[in-house]
Amino acid sequence: MRRTRMLIVVVIAACALGASSANASPVFYTKAVVGSTASAPVRFSGTVGALFWEGRVSKTKIECSSGMVSGEVTGPTTTKNVLITLQGCKTGSGNCRGAGEPEQVLKTNALEGELGDVMSGVPGLRLFDEATGRGGELLSFTCLGGAVGVKARGSFIGQLSGASGTTVAEAKFAASHTLKMVEKEGMQRFSLFAGESLSEQLEWKAGEGAYEQIGMSAVVTFTSEGVSNLGFTK
């Protein structure tokens, strides 16, 4: 009987440890300081594929053909100074442009990022305005020769691929990583992290009108600058 009770305790403990490992939040790791804040920020850069925005009610669509991203990992779960520059941006009836930018070019505000789970065990990244915090303005621009001003707010939340291992000890560096954001009929697939209750759905407004929920689809591919020394756990 005693051996049976001991066996049950061992099995329960093993299951608990396994669950703890499986449910652990993902962390960035680098060659500088693994799984912790590096002595200096680790810069990354990459490209943005074709991007698509859609209004949930108005069905207004804006498309951008390509783009670039840059930023830096500043801690186990944080990024800062993330800038996204988009090119070839237009609506069905005209071009769009950011203030001080060439025609068809949009640029986000400086964005801060948080690493987390979009679903249990599925890593994701949330990007939001660095100056005003989550829910703040992400970017502003005009369309149709400046006739229509547009402001977008909320958070960009997407699923990350390229994770390695559930612990830093198991992790390996990948050649590159991707951040994928998906929308359907003007709604984001992910508008919060697992376990959260407050949605940060993307919204925009034209002129002085009311904000409208929007969806965005895009794939961002990035890697650390120089050599491959940036990764994240599952």
Summary of the structure (lengths in Angstrom):
residues: 234
radius of gyration: 20.4
end to end distance: 39.6
largest distance: 82.1
contacts: 752
relative contact order: 0.20
helix: 10%
strand: 48%
